[in-house]
């Protein structure tokens, strides 16, 4: 049995197999093999080498379902190619051995000689092959250069030559310049049809073309030659020198390769090497540079032994090598010029500095995402894939595929494992998990709303959970990265997107700190269930390490805030923000985690004295989800302080130069601004509108007033009736309950809030600060940053404690821990706890708009309900909640009564939000205060107000 080739397109790799991959799969699995082909709108580029805008003809990919595994192909123009690719992936994954009829080494040499000879035929000269344009152009050269075809041009323009060379020497895959000596050797063996020179990298036809062929194929220029000016980029070898635009003056009677050669200080094109296409395969954007003397070999020597000779000491051009994906030496030219299929005209496009830097940042995952959003200075690759409706920009899977193409890797291989969900435990303490697996490994999360809850209806037992494994391999099929997350998902696509995002997130960590220690590299990978083959990884990304400090994150450090800002905001998570100014009245409509925000913004490069200002980027309407890091930290930190209609202007330290110049249209002017020591970035934003998170939208669609307001009103009523003087709100968030209390007359004198989100506490502080001066009852207010599951003596023995819609955001074991800490250590006289009733979700989700969040073809939607919020770790049924609260109360000498808001206790399925009210019957016998707890207070005071001092 002979090993099957797996590199490249199925049409090429499988040409010599006895059976096509799909035939092999059908022969082995019969009707158990299910090929599903779907249309994919490609992310084509709006400029050479980049794939950023959603345009172009439709492509196809295939999902092949086999017993036990599923694979997804890359995208192809033809359905049959997608099917063959998926079959080929499955064959490789299953280890099926296939016999092939690969040509022998001698047969491959014979075919290579024949191909070189065919290229110099009369018929080829008049064809519309891209290489024939070069033939016609060199025939218009004057003097001794007439008719000389540079061998590097032949290597990059004719795929048949390249593939035949791979058959002779597989090392061509990793070093395409090895094609050059192979073609030179084939020319020398052509029996006098073509001629070559041992001292030059060119080939010419031995005998002249017939006059009639020359007349019909080579265009005759009448009158004076015309000039075409084309903007290209010179990339100096030294990183200390500046990348700069230069202009090619290409004559209508000349050969553009000669013009490029002269820009590189060479006599003619025979000494110029040409890289593969930069960006997508169809691009004519390439890197041109001088060939080293080692390429000018004696063609009588064995061309298979030239590899060592081509590994010479020289001045490696790190930037050009990084762009081209190949070792490039000396100064280089980046140009988009050449001949394309079915046209005799020379194709060209200007390559500006902006485009150069956009190509550069497209080599990293976050850069690809920024470009897909057309927001280089604003967007960030989100940390979580919550819902398809909330994601903006290219999806994680597409970004991962584009990343692999940029780095000359094979397309990612996705393998899907489906598991029936059966035998879900009915114990309220148990985590939802896949049957027969460890609970720490098999928590079932759903990108569109969390896991299927424990104790769900019997229809959930027939549901299917999906896990996705992704494998990234080199063109030589050496594995580099594997990721197999433990999380499972209700939708197959969600598992693919989330696994892709894990790999992208880890790659982002690497690119932000390329020189990180190996120990840190491994630990960050382990967190995301990623395995790395270090040898192959560093081999494929070696050129990245030469680019020093290009992609490091922005400088951090708060400078100063606007006058009258509360001191606690100096700790806000928006490092690097200064000169912040907020304008406009507070409308009260504010963003929260999960909200979709619409803003208008502009980013400008300014000097501190503002004598110079240049707009870099702007948008009239930019949408993103709050809380998942979809925008730069500075922007999210500021926008969470705004209400709809308000505007803010602030400055930040400079982002990396590459990102600024990728956004700038006038790169030359911005270069001069960047050289100023007082230069910074200025952001101007306006919050246009806010779309509530899925949970709030579902509740608002069914309840008036909204369920969230009903919960707050329920708590306020009990607080007023209790005549409590002190209150602590566990998980206070943005302070909705504390805010509502200030609108009523109560007996409260001291209010305290605690939360782990400093962003939410910032919003709460702003609201309370504006209202407390008008309230005559409250004497003091404090906000703490800390966990509600850890003891802090300052939270003990309040008259009343509240915890509204908080515990479901914890893991279940943490919810149990909170209950124990609260009733055994904090000891409030009354504790009010609310949480969603999972059984009510079926009613809420029928009220939701399916076009916004749900897949209309998702047949599992009716089988099991999603969680109300993607951040929920669990949601309990009424029985589970009752069991938790009853056991907790009995254990800690509290009584408990059950109620709720939304719906009715007497009608199925009960209240939408279920509530437990715990009342302390007595302190533990013989104890006046809690013991056996950590006496160290862990909470940090974020903000404090006292009526006596009126300080903030």
Buried (B, 14 or more C-beta within 10 A) or exposed (E): EEEBBBBBBBBBBBBBBEBBBBEBBBEBBEEEBEBEBEEBEBBBBBBBBBBBBEEEEEBBBBBBBBEEBBBBBBBBEEBBBBBBBBBBBBBBBBEEEBEBEBBEEEEBBBBBBEBBBEBBBBEBBBBEBBBBBBBBBBBBBEEEBEBBBBBBBBBBBBEEBBBBBBBBBEBBBBBBBBBBBBBBBBBBBBEEBBBBBEEBBBBBBEEEBEEEBBEEBBBEEEEEEEEBEBBBBBBBBEEEEEBBBEEBEBBBBBBBBBBBBBBBEBEBBBBBBBBBBBBBEEBBBBBBBBBBEBBBBEBEEEBBEBBEEBEEEBEBBBBBBBBBBBBBBBBBBBBBBBBBEEEBEBEBBBBBBBBBBBBBBBBBBBBBBBBBBBBBBBBBBBEBBBBBBBBBBBBBBBBBBBBBBBBBBBBBBBBBBBBEBEEBBEEBBBBBBBBEEEBEEBBBBBBBBBBBBBBBBEEBBEBBBBBBBBBBBBBEEBBBBBBBBBBBBBBBBBBBBBBBBBBBBBBBBBBEBBEBEEEEBBEBBEEBBBBBBEEBBBEBBEBBEBBEEBBEEBEEEBBEBBEEBBEBBEBBBBBBBBBBEBEBEBEEBBBBBBBBBBBBBBBBBBBEEEEBEBBBBBBEEBBBBBBBBBBBBBBBBBBBBBBBBBBBBBBBBBBBBBBBBBBBEBBEEBBEBBEBEEBBBBBBBBBBEBBBBBBBBBBBBBBEEBBBBBBBBBBBEBBBEBEBBBBBBBBBBBBBBBBBBBEBEBEBBBBBBBBBBBBBBBBBBBBBBEBBEEBEBBBBBBBBBBBBBBBBBBBBBBBBBBBBBBBBBBEBEBBBBBBEBBBBBBBBBBBBBBBBBBBBBEBBBEEBEEEBBBBEEBEBBEBBBBBBBBBBBBBBBBEBBBBBBEBBBEEBBBEBEBBBBBBEEEEEBBBBBBBBBBBBEEEEEEEEEBEEBEEEBEBEEBBBBBBEEEEB
